[in-house]
């Protein structure tokens, strides 16, 4: 009897829960209308038409602010660091002539789509006169489908976009606090490897200088050709070289290993930036910093300084602080990138 009574109680609870669920679905259906497709944002947008783009979560102040300058887009919310123009263009391209499938026109169900005042990701853009030209709220995604729920802030009408717009502001798991890092130009340093004559690497183990020895090509002459002028001087082939260590001692280096150091030094990608207003010593970028100097064909030098480790903290990745001489930007690069430059001499010798 007790078991039967318990079963009856569970059945009653299940019936009540089912009734509540059906009532909620019925209420939601009454608050919406039939499916349709409409244009949510009319027109196309290009970076050269705009002055500013902001991205915010809910009613918070924007955490991402992009600003157009005469030399390109910068991220005002990340100490005016360079923005990746491809990321800016991709966002604007996906917002242009944006259409969506109609889902609802009732304010009462905005929360169901992640579009209530405190949950939506808000994208705003302004033209050169400071006038708003893009205003879009982006919510969650439907189950087992692509796209995001979207609406204009001046209307409760909800639509489903054909693409995942949140991914174009760096959010891949639904609405969250937007981060400036998504829009950063992560190419911290780049140089032409063919233009480099030598590398000077300095760290706690000392100084080492690696010099390219270029191949020399004799001028070609045809068999039997009469020589009427002084022979042409041999030419340097800057596409072919071997490596020699000159400091702290003379030694032949393994080409593939030394080329690995060169490749790491001429193309350094960052994972983040940090406040350039802080004292360099706080980043380990003072006199004790590790350095690599690229000596170029024209005699100029470009020096990269590497400081201390930045520990991971929340969504901040761990890395190493770096600065390019003459540029105030404080970059954060991976430990892997640093280790590929600061190789001990023993690791560069032929086996």
C-alpha positions, 0 to 999 in steps of 0.5 A: 500500500505504501509503495502504491501511495508513493507512486500515486504521489509521484504521478501527481507531481509529474502531472503538475509539472507537465501542466506547468510546462504546457502552460509555459509553452502555450503562453510563449506561443501566444506571445509570438507569431508565425515565422517570417524573414525580414531585414534587421540591419539595412545596408552595407558597412565598411571600416572607412565609413566609420569612426568608432565601434563599441561592444558591451554586455547588457547595461555595462559600459563597453569593454571593447572600443575600436577607433579609426585613426589616420594610420588604421584602427586601434583598440582604445580599450586596450591602450590604443593597440593596433586592431586587426583590420581583418577582424573589423572587416569580418564583423562589418561584413556579417552585419551588412544587410543582415536578415533573420527569421522572425521569432517573437514580437513580445517584450515578455519573452526577451529573456527566453532569447537572451535578449533582455536588458542585462544579458544581450551583447550590444554592438554599436557603430558610429560614422565620421560625424558621430552618428549611430549607424549600427545598433544591434543586440545579440542573444543566445543560440537555438538548440541544435542550430546555428546563428544567434537571436538578434533584435534592434534596441528600438524594437522588441521583435526577435529574429534568428540570424543565419550566422553566429554573430557572437563569434565575430566579437570573440564569443564562442559559447554564448553571450559573455563579457566581450574582450578587446583581445579578439580584435588585436593585431597579434603580429608583434614583430615581423622582418624579412629573413633574407634581409638579416645578416646576423643575430645577437642574442643576450640573456643570463648565460651571456652574449652570442653572435650568429653570422650568416655566411652567404654563398658567392656566385661566379658570373656565367660565361659562355664556352668559347666566348671572347673576354673583351672586358674585365671579368665581372665580380662574384655576386653574393647570393642572399638566398643561400647561407651557412651560419657561423658563431663569432661570440663567445667563440668561433664555431660552425652552427647547424644550419637548420638549428640556427635557421630555427632561431632566425625564424622565431626572431623575425616573426613574433606573434603575441597572445595579448597586450599589457599596460604600456604606462607601467614602469618597464621594470615591473615587466622585467623589461629594464636593463636585465631583460633578455634581448635579441638584435637583428642586424640587417643588410643596410646596417640598421638594427632591430632589437626585441626585449623579453621580460618576466613571466606573466602568470595566468589569472582568470581569462588572462593567459600566461606568457612573457612580456616583450617590447620592440625597441622604439615601440611603446606597446607591451606585448605578451608572447608565449613561452614557446616563442621565447624558448625558440629564440634563446637557445644555448650554444650547445643546442645549435652545434652540429650533432 
